[in-house]
Amino acid sequence: MSKKVREAALDILEFVEKNGAYSNLVLNNTINKNKYSSMDAALLTELCYGTLQRQITLDFFLNPFIKKQKRIDSWVRQLLRLSVYQMVYLDKIPDHAIINEAVQIAKKRGNKGISGFVNGVLRSVQREGVPPLAAIQDSIERLSIETSHPKWLVERWVQQYGFEKTKQMCEENVRPAKQTARINEWKTNIDYVIESLGKEGISVEKSSSIPVAVKADKGNFVHSLAFQNGLLTMQDESSMIVAYVVAPEKGEKILDACAAPGGKTTHMAERMENTGEIIALDLHEHKVKLINQNAARLGLTNIRAKQTDSRQMGTHFEKESFDRILVDAPCSGFGVLKRKPDVKYTKTEKDIKNLTKLQLELLNQAAPLVKPGGILVYSTCTVDQDENQSVTEKFLAEHPDFAGDETIYERVPQAIRPFVHHHEIEILPQYLKSDGFYIACFQKKV
């Protein structure tokens, strides 16, 4: 018998907080394990992502009603957050039902004292209402609490992007992410896939930004025959831009240095019409298997996945042996907060500093492997300028044999061109209502 949705949501929230686990992975595992209906799965997703997205705001709402903050068990705090999220942000569930279920969960997991405490706090919230956000005087602190982003991160973005862009970005990050997929144009076309999905009850629309992308209004791509038959791949629109920038040609030899789970690898392979060779690297064996599984599902045979530490890729391959190399580097992930809201609570400024060293190290390893006249592309799914523009500037300063490739303007879809600046593309979440992303392209001098 499957666990009740709100109990499962509480388990997920507690597990993510205690273990630093990725919420999307834990959520998917829970849905599959309990075999939830599409309606229950949608509610569970809403409860988990919503509570995580709004955690700082929810704590602000709860603060006046909890006198002895330090004495509360973590699961009790999560239960209160989960309940207040429903009371404030969900219209269809009456407060009395939310409070009653929270009290029942508290009785089951704790004791009479805890259930009485939970009941008392939630009844007070219902009676008195939550404190007003407008009362917060400091504009950065108010934005931090309103949109549930750590204050240090808001301050950092305001310094890098200005207040208005930061506000738009923070507000976009707490909106639900739309499910997007890339059509496998090597096997099919977008109109056929839309028609096929429609027959399965999955309502989709074409992307206004990326010619090979579709967005789901309802339904789940992963459960479709189109997905199972390799006609599409789950991928965010911003992420799809990378293959346009790399622009691999038929018969070329490509290196994807940090490839898992293989979304960009397979997109490049499709654009090459399953010719040539793409060597896809990842540090972990289970992730290499994931790349191979995705390639097999899509019918692609031009991908060779290898378990390799890309920090030593220079010792594994001959110099000047690749036409194009993609370094989709490990990063802070601040561009994907819609899909991984827990990231904003776990990453620190120290993490950013360490990541910039790794990112530059990967580019330095890749550079000698590019053929004269070849292309090296650097991409991240973050919106931090130290990880993006600063890394690019340092790389070019240290590698006079490379120059920024400004021809990317012609290679990317029309809708993306306004975001091209010389050899770089910066996509903030509010631009396309998608993930935040950064891409830079370099060409090796002949």
C-alpha positions, 0 to 999 in steps of 0.5 A: 500500500502506497504511503499517503502523499503528505507523509511521503512529502514530509519524508522527502523534505527531511531526507533532503535536508539531512543528507544533502540529497537532490530533491528531484532524484528522491522525489522520482524514486518515491513516486516510482516506489509508491506507484502513485497515480498521476494526480497524486504524483502531481500533488507530491511534486507540488508539495515538495518543490513548493515547500523547498522553494519557499523555505525561507519565506515559510520560516519567516511566516512561522517565526512569530508563532514558535517561541523556543526555536532550537528545541523543535525536531527537524521533522516537526519544523518540516511538517509546519513548513509543509502545512503553512505552504499549503495554507498560504499558497494552495487554494483548493485545500481547506485549512481545517483539512491541512491542520487535521492531517498535520496533527494526525502525522504528528501523533503517528510520528511523535507524541501527544505533546508534539501533536498539540504543539503542531495543532496550536501553531497552525491554529494560531497561523489560521487565526492571526494570519502570517506576518506581512512581507511588506513590513521588511524595510531593507530591500535586499532582505525583503527580496531574500525573504519574499523569494526565498533566496539566501541573503548572501546570494541576493547580495552577490547577484545585485552586485553582479546584475543590479537590483532589477535583474536580480529581482526578476531572476529570484521571482522566476526561480520560484515559479514552477518549471515547465517540462520540456523535451528535444525532438530527435530530428535524426529519426523523426520531425516535430509535427509527428511527435506532437501528433503522437503525444496528443494521441496519448493525452499529452498536450504540448506546444512548440517552443518559441525559442528552440526549433527542436523543442516542445513544452508539455501543458499536461502529461509526462513525456517519460511515460510516452511511447515517443520517449520509449521509442527514442523520438525525444529526450528530456532537456531544458531549452537553455541546455539545447543551445549548447549543441548549436554553439558546438555545431558538430559536422558529419564525420567529425571527432568530438570530445564531451568532457563532462557528459552525463547524463548525456543530453548534450552528447546525444543532441550533438550525435543527432546533429551529426546524423549518427556519423563520426565519433563522440567520446563522452567522459564521466568520472562515475561508472553508473553515469557512464551507463546512463549515457549508454542507455540514453544513446541506445534508446535514441538509436545512436551508435556514434557515441563512445562513453568512457569512465575517465577523470576529465582533470587528466584528459590531457594524458588519455588522448593525443594532442590536437586530435579533436575537431571540437570539444565541449567542457560542460563543467561542474558548477554551483547550479544557480541557474537550475533553482526551479528544478533543484531548489535545495541547491540554494540552501547548500552551496556557499561562496567557498564552493564557488571559489573551489569550482572556478579552479576546477572549471579552469583546470578542465579548460586547460586540460582540453585546450591542447587536444583541440585541432588547429582551427577547431572549436572549444566550448565552455558551458555551465548551468549557473548564473554566477559571473565568477564561474562564467565570464571570469573563467572565460577571461582567464582562459583567453588570457592564459591561452593566446593560441585561442580566440573568442569565436563570434560566429556563434551568432549565426549558428544559434536560433534566431530567438537566442541571438539577442543574448549573444555578446561576442563569443558568449551567451548568457541566459538568465532564467527570466529571459526564456522562462527556462534554466539560467545558462552560460556558454562561451566559444573559443577557436584555436588559431591555425 
